[in-house]
Amino acid sequence: MADAVLEISRFGWRVYDSVTGFGEFIKFVLDVLTRFVAHPLRCLKWSLLGPQFYSVGVASIPVVAITGAFIGMILALEGYEQFASLGQESRLGSVINISVIKQIGPVLAAVMVAGRVGGALAAELGTMAVTEQLDAMRAMDADPLRILVAPRVVACIVMTPLLTIYSDILGAWGAWFVTVRIHGVSSEDYWFFTSQALDLWDPVSGLLKSVAFGAAIGFIACFKGFKCSAGAAGVGRAATSAFVASFLAIVLINLVLAQFFGTLYFLATGRGSGLLP
């Protein structure tokens, strides 16, 4: 009986900690957004944004390019036999490209950003928190949320969609290379059926998703860094926790937005899209 009561008590405390932590995260996000509204120009100084654009965006291009191209190639390699058995190999590109542009490209680019950038941001800010640099900034009347967090969040929001476009292009090229150059499908058919399957809403919905992904990565990574516990182990846990939380947020946001955009498209056009039949 005592063991059961103890387990219930531990579960209750875990739930309490989770709810409290989520409340602290929401307060953190609102505090950052307040800085944007109150002092937008001070939050968007190029001297603060430029290095973050490079760190988040430019430095992530190689890993996003390689991953995007190989995903397209793998999908083409795995799907060709099934399409060829039905005599529909010329339509393989359309299926791959609509999947890449609407779902795989945005999610893949966001996961790469979360893994390469999110952990680094959490570790960087966590180290500053552990070494009391954040407290020193506050003592000198410098706002860490405006100087450190706002530029990093903006960089994630701006650069994640650009990396998504890059991932989409490389994914389509990788699928084209395998489908056309290796399996001998007509290049004209590849692009014709792709153009028939895609409309303007598909890339737009993918880019809107990537904006939400970038915001989630930026806020979560910075929050984990600010709440880092003491010591090198605390910094490591913050970096790991930032990636795990960002990945879960990406998956959840993608599910919610896929249904939302699918419903919105259906209401606007009367045709199914996304998760709708």
N, C-alpha and C positions, 0 to 999 in steps of 0.2 A: 504493500500500500504506500509506504513511504517513498519507494522508488518511483511509483507512478506519479505521485505528487511532485517529486523532484523533476521528472521529465516534463510534466505539464508546465512547471514553473520555468524551466529552461526554454521551452518552446514559446511561452508567453514573452519572456525577455527578448528572444530573437525577433519575434514579431514587433515588439516595442522598438527595438533598435532599428529594424528595417523601416518602420513608419517614421521614426525620428530622423533617420538619415535621409529619407526621401523629402521630408519637410525642410531639412537643412539645404538640400540640393535646390529645391524650388526657391527658397529664400536667396541662395547664392545667384541663381539665374536672374531673379527679379532685381537684385542689387546691381548686377552687371548691366541689365537693360536700362535701369535708372540712370546709370552713367551715360549710356548712349543718348538717352532722351535729353538729359540735362546739358551735356557737353559733347555733342557729336563731333565737332571739329577737333577737339582735344583728344578724343579717342581714336581718331582716324589720321593722325599725323603720319606722313610717309616715313619719317625716321623710325617710327615704331612698327609700321605695317610692312615696309620693304623687306627687312630680314625674315619676317614670318612668312611672307609670300614665297620667298626663296626656299625656306626650310620646309614648309608644308607642301608647296606645289612643285617647284622646279626640281628639288632633290628627290621627289617621289616619282618623277617621270620614268626612269629606267624600270623600276619594279612594276609599275602599272602597265607599261608598254609590253614587257615580256609576258606578264601574266595574261593580259588581254589577248595578245596574239596567240598564245598557246591554248587558251580556252577555246577560241574560235576554231583552231586547228583540231583540237581533240573532239569537239562536237561534230565537226565534219567527218572525221575518221570514224567515230562511233555511229553516226547516223546514216552514212552512205549506204551500207549494205541493206538496211531496212527500207530505205527509199527506193534503191535500185530493184529490190525484189518486187516492188509494186509498180515499177516503171515510172516512178515520179522523182528520179534523181535530179532533174532540172529544177525542182521546187525546193530542194534541200536548203539552198541559200536563204530563201524567204523565211523558212521556219527558224533557222539559226539566228538570222539577223534581227527578227522581231523579238526573239527571246533575249538576245544580247542587249538590244537597245532599251527594252522595257524593264527587264529584271536583272539579268546577269551583270551587265556593264555597270550600272549604278551601285549595286551591292558589292561587286568585286572591287571597284575603285574605293568605295568607302571602307571596306575591310582592310585594304592595303594601307589606307591613310590611318585607320585606327591602329594597325599593327606597327607601322613605321613611325607615325607622328604622335598618336595618342599616348603611347607609353613614354616616349621621349619628353613630351610636354609635362606629363605627370611627374616624371623623375626630375626634370629640371626645376619645376616649381616646388616639388617636395624637398629637394635639396636646399632650396632657398628658405623653405619653412623650417627645416630641421636646424639649419645654421643661423636662424633668427634674422635673416636678411629682410624678410617681410615685416617683422617687427621694427627693424631699423628704418625701413621706408615709412612706416606709419609714424614713427617718432619724428621724422623729418618732414612730416605733413605731405608726404607723397602717397597717392592713392594706388595701392597695388592692383586693385580691380581695373582701374582705368589704364594704368601703364603696362601691366603684365597680361591681364586676362582678356581685355577687350580686343587688342590687336590679334591675339592668337585665335580667338573665336571668329573674328572677321576673316582671317586668313583661311580657316577651315571652311567657312561658309562659301567664300569666293572660289577657292582653289579646288574643292571637291567636285563641283560641276564641270570645271575645265578638265580635270583628270578623267571624269566620266566620259566626256566627249572623246578624249584621247583613247580611252579603253574601248569605247564603242567602235571607233575607226579601226583600231588594231585588231579587234575581234572579228570585224567584218572582213578585213584583209586576210587574216589567218584562215578563216573559213573559205574565202575565195581561192586562196593558194592551194589548199588541199582539194577542194571540189573541182576546180578548173584545171590546175596544173598537174595534179596527180591522178585524179579520176577521169579527166577528159570531158567534163561537162562543159557545154557551151557557155562562154563568158557572157554573151548577150542574154541567154536564158537566165543565168544566175542573177543578173542585175534587173532584168525585166520582171521576174516573179517577185524579187525583193521589193521593187517599187510598187507592185500591185498589192503586196501584203501590208506595207507600211503606209501610214498617213501622218500628218503633222502632229497629231496628238501623242503618238507613241514616243518620239524623242522629247517632246515637251514634258510629258508625265515622268519620264526617266530623269530629266534634269531637275524637276521640282522635288522628286524624291531625294536626289543627291544634295540639294540645298538643306533639306531636313536632316539628312545623314551628317553633313558637315557641321551643322549647329549642334547636334547631339554629341559628336566626337569632341568638339571644342569645349563645350560646357562640362562634359563629364571628365575629360582629362584634366582641365584646370581645377575642377572641384576636388578631384582625388589628390592632386598635388597640394592644394591648400590644406586639406585635411590629413595630410601625411603624418603618421606617427613617428616617434623619434628613432634615430639610428639608421644604419645602412639597410637593415632588414625592412624597416618601415618604408623607405624609399622604393625598395624592390617590390614590396606588396602593393604600393600605390601604383606603380607602373603596370604590374600584372592586372590589378583590379580595374584600372582604367581601360585596358584592352578588352577584358571580359565584359565589363558593363557596356562599353561602346558596341561590342559585337551583338550582345543581346538587344540593345536599343535599336540597332540597325535592322535586325530581323523583325522585331515587333513593329517598328515604324513602316517597314516595307509591307508587312501584312496588312496593316491598317490602311495605308495609302493606296495599296493595290485595290482593295475593296472600295475605298472612297472614290478613286479616279475611275474605276470601272462603273460604279453607279452614276457618277457625274457624266461620263461619256454616254451611257445608255439614256439618261434623261435628255441629253442634248441632241442625240442623233437617232435614238430609237433602235440602235444596234448594240449587240453585246460586246463587251470588252473586259479585259482583266479577269476577275473571278466570276463574272456573270456568264450565264449560258448563252 
